[in-house]
Amino acid sequence: MSTSKTKPAIVYALLALVVVIWGFNFSFVKWVISQVPPLAFTAVRLTIASGLILIVLTKKEGWQSMPASDVVKMAALGILGHSIYQIFFINGISLTTAGNSSLLIATSPIWTALISGVLKKDEVTIRAWLGIILAFVGVFLVTVGGEGKLSFAGAKTTGDLLTISAALALSLYTVLSRDLLERYSPLRLTAITMIFGTGGLWIFAGRKVVAQNWASLSLTSWGVIVYSAIFAVVVGYIIWFTAVRTIGPTRAAVFNNMTPIVAFTVAFILLGEPVSWLQAVGGITVISGIIITVRN
Protein backbone atom coordinates (compact mmCIF):
# COMPACT_ATOMS: atom_id res chain seq x y z
CA MET A 1 0.00 0.00 0.00
CA SER A 2 1.66 3.23 -1.13
CA THR A 3 1.52 5.89 1.55
CA SER A 4 2.23 8.71 -0.89
CA LYS A 5 -0.69 7.88 -3.22
CA THR A 6 -3.29 6.74 -0.70
CA LYS A 7 -6.14 9.25 -0.45
CA PRO A 8 -7.23 10.32 3.07
CA ALA A 9 -10.80 9.15 2.43
CA ILE A 10 -9.55 5.66 1.68
CA VAL A 11 -7.34 5.74 4.77
CA TYR A 12 -10.30 6.69 6.97
CA ALA A 13 -12.28 3.76 5.56
CA LEU A 14 -9.36 1.39 6.18
CA LEU A 15 -8.96 2.71 9.74
CA ALA A 16 -12.63 2.01 10.38
CA LEU A 17 -12.03 -1.53 9.11
CA VAL A 18 -9.06 -1.94 11.48
CA VAL A 19 -11.18 -0.75 14.40
CA VAL A 20 -13.65 -3.55 13.61
CA ILE A 21 -10.84 -6.12 13.16
CA TRP A 22 -9.21 -5.21 16.47
CA GLY A 23 -12.55 -4.92 18.26
CA PHE A 24 -13.50 -8.50 17.26
CA ASN A 25 -9.99 -9.79 18.01
CA PHE A 26 -10.29 -9.32 21.77
CA SER A 27 -13.36 -11.58 21.95
CA PHE A 28 -11.84 -14.10 19.54
CA VAL A 29 -8.64 -14.29 21.61
CA LYS A 30 -10.62 -14.58 24.84
CA TRP A 31 -12.57 -17.50 23.36
CA VAL A 32 -9.67 -19.41 21.77
CA ILE A 33 -7.51 -19.38 24.91
CA SER A 34 -10.21 -21.45 26.54
CA GLN A 35 -9.26 -24.11 23.96
CA VAL A 36 -5.48 -23.53 23.81
CA PRO A 37 -3.02 -22.54 26.58
CA PRO A 38 -2.62 -18.74 26.35
CA LEU A 39 1.15 -18.71 25.84
CA ALA A 40 1.02 -21.49 23.24
CA PHE A 41 -1.61 -19.58 21.29
CA THR A 42 0.26 -16.29 21.32
CA ALA A 43 3.58 -17.95 20.35
CA VAL A 44 2.03 -19.63 17.29
CA ARG A 45 0.11 -16.48 16.37
CA LEU A 46 3.21 -14.28 16.58
CA THR A 47 5.29 -16.79 14.64
CA ILE A 48 2.82 -16.69 11.75
CA ALA A 49 2.58 -12.90 11.92
CA SER A 50 6.34 -12.26 12.07
CA GLY A 51 6.94 -14.56 9.10
CA LEU A 52 4.30 -12.79 7.01
CA ILE A 53 5.39 -9.28 7.95
CA LEU A 54 8.98 -10.19 7.07
CA ILE A 55 7.77 -11.26 3.60
CA VAL A 56 5.92 -7.94 3.23
CA LEU A 57 9.05 -6.03 4.30
CA THR A 58 11.22 -7.91 1.79
CA LYS A 59 8.80 -7.21 -1.05
CA LYS A 60 8.22 -3.54 -0.21
CA GLU A 61 11.63 -2.37 0.97
CA GLY A 62 14.14 -5.15 0.39
CA TRP A 63 17.18 -5.88 2.54
CA GLN A 64 19.00 -3.08 4.39
CA SER A 65 22.23 -3.51 6.32
CA MET A 66 22.27 -2.08 9.84
CA PRO A 67 25.00 -1.26 12.38
CA ALA A 68 25.43 -3.89 15.09
CA SER A 69 24.38 -1.34 17.71
CA ASP A 70 21.00 -0.87 16.02
CA VAL A 71 20.49 -4.62 15.78
CA VAL A 72 21.12 -4.92 19.52
CA LYS A 73 18.64 -2.09 20.21
CA MET A 74 16.02 -3.78 18.03
CA ALA A 75 16.59 -7.09 19.80
CA ALA A 76 16.03 -5.42 23.19
CA LEU A 77 12.96 -3.60 21.89
CA GLY A 78 11.64 -6.86 20.47
CA ILE A 79 11.84 -8.52 23.87
CA LEU A 80 10.12 -5.53 25.47
CA GLY A 81 7.50 -4.68 22.88
CA HIS A 82 6.61 -8.18 21.73
CA SER A 83 7.76 -10.86 24.21
CA ILE A 84 7.01 -9.06 27.50
CA TYR A 85 4.00 -7.25 26.06
CA GLN A 86 2.46 -10.48 24.75
CA ILE A 87 3.08 -12.37 28.00
CA PHE A 88 1.36 -9.67 30.06
CA PHE A 89 -1.44 -9.21 27.52
CA ILE A 90 -2.36 -12.86 27.00
CA ASN A 91 -2.22 -13.73 30.70
CA GLY A 92 -4.18 -10.59 31.48
CA ILE A 93 -7.01 -11.27 29.06
CA SER A 94 -7.21 -14.87 30.32
CA LEU A 95 -8.22 -13.47 33.72
CA THR A 96 -10.21 -10.36 32.84
CA THR A 97 -12.90 -9.64 30.26
CA ALA A 98 -12.31 -8.93 26.57
CA GLY A 99 -13.92 -5.51 27.01
CA ASN A 100 -11.70 -4.52 29.92
CA SER A 101 -8.62 -5.75 28.07
CA SER A 102 -9.40 -3.61 25.02
CA LEU A 103 -9.95 -0.48 27.09
CA LEU A 104 -6.87 -0.90 29.24
CA ILE A 105 -4.62 -1.59 26.23
CA ALA A 106 -6.05 1.59 24.68
CA THR A 107 -4.52 3.61 27.54
CA SER A 108 -1.05 3.22 25.99
CA PRO A 109 -1.01 6.85 24.70
CA ILE A 110 -1.44 8.00 28.31
CA TRP A 111 1.53 5.97 29.49
CA THR A 112 3.51 7.07 26.44
CA ALA A 113 2.95 10.72 27.35
CA LEU A 114 4.00 10.08 30.96
CA ILE A 115 7.11 8.09 30.05
CA SER A 116 8.09 10.68 27.43
CA GLY A 117 7.81 13.38 30.08
CA VAL A 118 9.84 11.44 32.64
CA LEU A 119 12.58 10.69 30.09
CA LYS A 120 12.53 14.33 28.87
CA LYS A 121 11.54 13.22 25.37
CA ASP A 122 8.45 15.47 25.34
CA GLU A 123 6.91 18.14 27.54
CA VAL A 124 3.74 17.14 29.37
CA THR A 125 1.47 20.19 29.19
CA ILE A 126 -1.38 21.13 31.52
CA ARG A 127 -3.89 19.85 28.94
CA ALA A 128 -2.05 16.53 28.73
CA TRP A 129 -2.02 16.24 32.54
CA LEU A 130 -5.80 16.77 32.55
CA GLY A 131 -6.19 13.93 30.07
CA ILE A 132 -3.84 11.70 32.05
CA ILE A 133 -5.70 12.29 35.31
CA LEU A 134 -9.07 11.63 33.64
CA ALA A 135 -7.77 8.40 32.13
CA PHE A 136 -6.38 7.23 35.49
CA VAL A 137 -9.75 7.85 37.17
CA GLY A 138 -11.44 5.88 34.38
CA VAL A 139 -8.97 3.01 34.64
CA PHE A 140 -9.61 2.84 38.39
CA LEU A 141 -13.38 2.62 37.85
CA VAL A 142 -13.08 -0.02 35.10
CA THR A 143 -10.62 -2.12 37.12
CA VAL A 144 -12.47 -2.18 40.44
CA GLY A 145 -16.08 -1.69 39.29
CA GLY A 146 -16.83 -5.02 37.63
CA GLU A 147 -19.88 -5.80 39.74
CA GLY A 148 -21.23 -2.25 39.86
CA LYS A 149 -19.41 -1.66 43.15
CA LEU A 150 -15.82 -0.94 44.11
CA SER A 151 -13.81 -4.08 44.84
CA PHE A 152 -10.08 -4.81 44.70
CA ALA A 153 -10.41 -8.59 45.06
CA GLY A 154 -10.59 -11.38 42.50
CA ALA A 155 -8.76 -12.75 39.49
CA LYS A 156 -10.32 -10.11 37.23
CA THR A 157 -8.47 -7.33 39.04
CA THR A 158 -5.23 -9.31 38.63
CA GLY A 159 -6.00 -9.64 34.92
CA ASP A 160 -6.63 -5.90 34.66
CA LEU A 161 -3.31 -5.13 36.35
CA LEU A 162 -1.48 -7.51 34.00
CA THR A 163 -3.15 -5.80 31.04
CA ILE A 164 -2.10 -2.38 32.32
CA SER A 165 1.44 -3.77 32.57
CA ALA A 166 1.14 -4.80 28.91
CA ALA A 167 0.09 -1.25 28.00
CA LEU A 168 3.10 0.08 29.92
CA ALA A 169 5.47 -2.26 28.05
CA LEU A 170 3.96 -1.17 24.73
CA SER A 171 4.33 2.50 25.65
CA LEU A 172 7.95 2.10 26.74
CA TYR A 173 8.62 0.30 23.45
CA THR A 174 7.04 3.23 21.58
CA VAL A 175 9.12 5.87 23.35
CA LEU A 176 12.42 3.98 23.07
CA SER A 177 11.80 3.30 19.36
CA ARG A 178 11.78 6.97 18.37
CA ASP A 179 15.48 7.34 17.61
CA LEU A 180 15.43 4.20 15.43
CA LEU A 181 12.38 5.51 13.54
CA GLU A 182 14.53 8.41 12.39
CA ARG A 183 16.65 5.92 10.44
CA TYR A 184 14.25 3.06 9.63
CA SER A 185 10.65 2.76 8.47
CA PRO A 186 7.95 1.67 10.93
CA LEU A 187 7.46 -1.48 8.85
CA ARG A 188 11.15 -2.42 9.09
CA LEU A 189 11.31 -1.67 12.80
CA THR A 190 8.17 -3.69 13.49
CA ALA A 191 9.24 -6.67 11.37
CA ILE A 192 12.71 -6.97 12.89
CA THR A 193 11.66 -6.35 16.49
CA MET A 194 8.81 -8.84 16.06
CA ILE A 195 11.22 -11.53 14.90
CA PHE A 196 13.39 -11.02 17.99
CA GLY A 197 10.28 -10.81 20.17
CA THR A 198 8.92 -14.05 18.75
CA GLY A 199 12.18 -15.79 19.58
CA GLY A 200 12.03 -14.46 23.14
CA LEU A 201 8.42 -15.57 23.49
CA TRP A 202 9.30 -19.13 22.48
CA ILE A 203 11.69 -19.34 25.44
CA PHE A 204 8.66 -19.04 27.74
CA ALA A 205 6.07 -20.78 25.58
CA GLY A 206 8.04 -23.50 23.79
CA ARG A 207 7.10 -26.35 26.13
CA LYS A 208 3.42 -25.44 26.00
CA VAL A 209 3.49 -25.28 22.21
CA VAL A 210 5.08 -28.74 22.00
CA ALA A 211 2.71 -30.21 24.61
CA GLN A 212 -0.42 -28.93 22.85
CA ASN A 213 -2.28 -31.40 20.61
CA TRP A 214 -2.73 -29.07 17.65
CA ALA A 215 -4.39 -31.75 15.51
CA SER A 216 -7.29 -31.87 17.95
CA LEU A 217 -8.20 -28.21 17.47
CA SER A 218 -11.39 -27.40 15.63
CA LEU A 219 -11.43 -25.48 12.36
CA THR A 220 -12.96 -22.57 14.28
CA SER A 221 -9.99 -22.46 16.64
CA TRP A 222 -7.54 -22.51 13.75
CA GLY A 223 -9.60 -19.82 12.04
CA VAL A 224 -9.26 -17.59 15.08
CA ILE A 225 -5.49 -18.19 15.23
CA VAL A 226 -5.11 -17.29 11.55
CA TYR A 227 -7.44 -14.29 11.88
CA SER A 228 -5.55 -12.98 14.90
CA ALA A 229 -2.17 -13.40 13.19
CA ILE A 230 -2.98 -12.17 9.68
CA PHE A 231 -5.70 -9.58 10.17
CA ALA A 232 -5.21 -8.30 13.73
CA VAL A 233 -1.40 -8.12 13.48
CA VAL A 234 -0.14 -7.99 9.88
CA VAL A 235 -3.02 -6.24 8.09
CA GLY A 236 -3.76 -4.07 11.12
CA TYR A 237 -0.17 -2.87 11.50
CA ILE A 238 0.28 -2.12 7.79
CA ILE A 239 -2.92 -0.07 7.63
CA TRP A 240 -2.04 1.69 10.88
CA PHE A 241 1.41 2.75 9.64
CA THR A 242 -0.11 3.90 6.35
CA ALA A 243 -2.68 5.97 8.23
CA VAL A 244 -0.12 7.58 10.54
CA ARG A 245 1.99 8.65 7.57
CA THR A 246 -1.01 9.87 5.53
CA ILE A 247 -3.24 11.67 8.05
CA GLY A 248 -0.92 11.94 11.06
CA PRO A 249 -0.77 10.14 14.43
CA THR A 250 -3.34 12.36 16.18
CA ARG A 251 -6.18 11.72 13.74
CA ALA A 252 -5.30 8.04 13.54
CA ALA A 253 -5.33 7.79 17.35
CA VAL A 254 -8.89 9.15 17.47
CA PHE A 255 -10.01 6.18 15.38
CA ASN A 256 -8.14 3.79 17.67
CA ASN A 257 -10.11 5.17 20.63
CA MET A 258 -13.21 3.59 19.07
CA THR A 259 -11.76 0.06 19.36
CA PRO A 260 -12.89 -0.47 23.00
CA ILE A 261 -16.44 0.52 22.04
CA VAL A 262 -16.50 -2.16 19.35
CA ALA A 263 -14.76 -4.64 21.67
CA PHE A 264 -17.26 -4.14 24.52
CA THR A 265 -20.19 -4.50 22.10
CA VAL A 266 -18.80 -7.66 20.46
CA ALA A 267 -17.91 -9.18 23.86
CA PHE A 268 -21.44 -8.53 25.11
CA ILE A 269 -22.99 -10.18 22.02
CA LEU A 270 -20.58 -13.11 21.49
CA LEU A 271 -19.38 -13.86 25.03
CA GLY A 272 -22.23 -12.47 27.11
CA GLU A 273 -19.85 -10.24 29.08
CA PRO A 274 -21.84 -7.88 31.32
CA VAL A 275 -20.92 -4.20 31.66
CA SER A 276 -21.59 -2.53 35.02
CA TRP A 277 -22.54 1.14 35.31
CA LEU A 278 -19.18 1.88 36.96
CA GLN A 279 -17.35 0.30 34.04
CA ALA A 280 -19.44 2.30 31.56
CA VAL A 281 -18.63 5.55 33.36
CA GLY A 282 -14.99 4.51 33.63
CA GLY A 283 -14.82 3.64 29.93
CA ILE A 284 -16.21 7.02 28.88
CA THR A 285 -13.77 8.73 31.24
CA VAL A 286 -10.79 6.78 29.89
CA ILE A 287 -11.64 7.52 26.25
CA SER A 288 -12.18 11.21 27.09
CA GLY A 289 -8.78 11.34 28.79
CA ILE A 290 -7.07 9.67 25.84
CA ILE A 291 -8.67 12.07 23.34
CA ILE A 292 -7.60 15.10 25.40
CA THR A 293 -4.05 13.76 25.66
CA VAL A 294 -3.49 12.79 22.02
CA ARG A 295 -5.05 16.02 20.75
CA ASN A 296 -2.71 18.05 22.94
N, C-alpha and C positions, 0 to 999 in steps of 0.2 A: 504494500500500500504506500503510494508516494505521498509524503507529507507536504511537498511543495505544490501538488496539483489537487489535493483533496479539498473540496469546497466545505466551508463551515457548516452548511445545512446538512451535508452528508455526514459530517463528523458528529453533529448533534444527534442524528438518527442512530448512528453506530454507538454513541455513548448510552443512549436510551436502551439499546439492545444489550450492552454490557451490564447495565444496572439490572436488567431482568435475569441475565445469565448468572451474575453473582448473587442476586437475591434468591434464586432457586438453589444455588450451590450449597448454601448453608443447610437447608433442609435435606438435600440429597446426601451430603456428608454425614449429617446427624443420623440418617437412616442407615447408611451402608456400614457405619462403624458398629452397628448392632449385629452385623453379619461377619465383619472382619475386624481383627484387632486394630485399634486406631493407628499405631505406629507402622504396622505392616501396610495398611491402606495408603498412608501418606508417603511411605517410601516408594511403593510401586507407582503411585500417581506422579510423584516428582521425577522419578526416573523416566517415565514416558514423556512428561512435559519438557524436561531438560534436553532429551534427545531430539525432540521436535523443534524446540526453539534454537538449538544449535544448527539444525538443518536450515531453518529460516535465515539465521545469521550468515551462514556460508553462502546461501543463494543471493542475499541482498547486499552484503558488504564484503564477503570474501575473508581471507585470512589477513591478520595484521599482527606483526611482531610487537611485543611489549617488553619494557624493561623488567628485570627480575623483581625489582621493588614493587612495581605495580601488580605483578602476578601475586606476590605475597599479600598485598593489601586486598586484592580481590578474593583470595582464599579466605582471609580472615572475615571479610564482609560476607562471604558465602556461608560460613559457619554461623555468623550472627543472624543474617537476614533470611536464611533459608532453613538451616538445621535447627537452630535454637527457636526461631520463630515458629516453625512447623511443629516442633515438640510441644511448645506451650499451647499453640492453637488447637491441635488435634486432641490433646488431653483435656484442654479447657472445654471444648464443645462436647466432649463425651460426658461431661458432668453438668453442664448448664444447658440452656435451651438454644435452639438455632437462632431465635430472635435476639436474645441477649448477646450471643456471640457476634452477630452481625453489627450490632450497635456499638459494642465495646471495641471491636476492631476498627470501626469507623472513627474512633477518637484519636487515631494516629496523628492527624494534623495538629492536635492540641499538644501531644507529647513532643512532636517535632519542633513546634514553636518554643516550648520550654527548654528542650535540650539545646536548641540553637542559641537561645539566650544565655544559658549557663556556660556554653562553650565559646561565647562571644562571636558566634557566626552571624547572628542577626540581633537586632534590637527588638525587645518585646515592648510594644507600645501600650498605652493605657487601654485602648480599644481591644488589643489582643488579650490583655489581662482580664478584661471583662468577659470575653469569650471563654477564656480558660476557666475562670471561676464558675461560670454558668455550666460549662461542660462537666466539671468536677461534681457540682451539685446533682446534675442529671445522672452521672455515673453512680453516685451514691444511692440515689433513689432506685435505679434499675437493679443494682446489685443486691440491695437489702430489702426490696419491696415486692418480692415474688408472690407473696400471698396476700397482697393488699395491706400489709402491715410491716413495720420495720423489724428485721430479724437478721442477725449475723451468723446464724447457725446453718448447718447443712452442706451437702456436697455441692449444691448449686452455687453457693457463695464461693467455694473453693474453685469451681469451674470458672466463675466470673473473674476471680483474681488471676488465674492462669491466663485467661484471655487478655486481660489488661497487660500482663507481662509480655504476651505476644505482641500487642500493639506497641509496647515500649521498645521491644527488640526491633520491630519494623521501623520505628521512628529513628532509633539510633543508627540503623543501617542507612536510612535516607540521608541523615545529616552527614555521616562519615563518607558517603559516596560522592559528595558534591565536588571535591577536588578531582576525582577521577572522571566525572561527567564533563569536565572542561577539556578532557583529552579523548574521551571515548563516547560513543553513542549510547543512549539508554538500552538499546537492544543488545549491544555487545556486552555492556556491564551486566545486564540481567542474565544473559546466556552463560557467561563465564562464571559469575558468582553462583548461579544455580547449579552448575556442574559440580563445583566444589561443595556446595551445600548439600547436594544429593549424596555425595560421597560421605560427608560427615553424618548425615542422617542414617545411612546404612550401618554405621558403627553401632548405633543404638537400636536399630530396627531389624538388622540382618537375621537374627535368630527367629524373630517372629515371622518374618517373611518366609523363611525356609520351613518353619513348623506349620504354616497355614496350608490347608488342603485347597489349593486354588481351583482344582478341577470340580470341586463340589459347589462352587459358587453359581448362583443362578445367572441367567442372561441379564436380568435387571441389575444385579450387583455389578457385573462387568460393564454394563452400560453407564452406570453412575461413575465408575472409576474412569472410564474413557471420557465421559462428559466433563468430569472435574479436571482431568489432565489437559484435554485439548481445548475445551471452550473456556472454562473458568481461569486457566492459567495462560496458555499460549495465545489463543484468540483475544482474551481479555487484556493481556499485557500489551499486545501489538496495537490494538485499538486505543488503549489508554495512552501509550507513548505518542501515537499519531495525533490524538486529541490535544495533548499537552503542547506539542509543537505547533499545532494549527491554531488553536483558540486560546492557549495559555493555561497555566496550572490552576488559576483561580476559578475560571469558568468550568473547567473540567471537574474540579473538586466539588462544585455545587451539585453536579449530576451525581457524583459518588455519594453525596449525603442522602440521596433517595434510596440507596441500596437497603438500609435497615427497614425502610417502610415496606419495600417489596418482600424482604426476608421475613418480617413479622407476619405479613399477610399470608405468604405461602406456608409458613410454619403452622399458622392457625388452621389453614385449610387441609394441608397434607398430613400434618403430625398431630393436630388437635392441641397445640400448645396454647394454654390460656395466657391472657395478658391482663395483669392487675391494673387498677387505676393509678397506683404509684409508679408502675413501670411506664404507663402511657405518658404521665406527666414528666417522668425522668427522660423518656425518649425524646419528647418535644424539646426539653431543656438542653439535652446533649446536642441535638441537631442545630438548635439556635446558637449554642456556643461555638460549634464548629464553623457555622456560616459567618458569624461575626469575626472569628479568628482568621479564616482563610481570605476574607474580603478586606482584611486590614491593609 
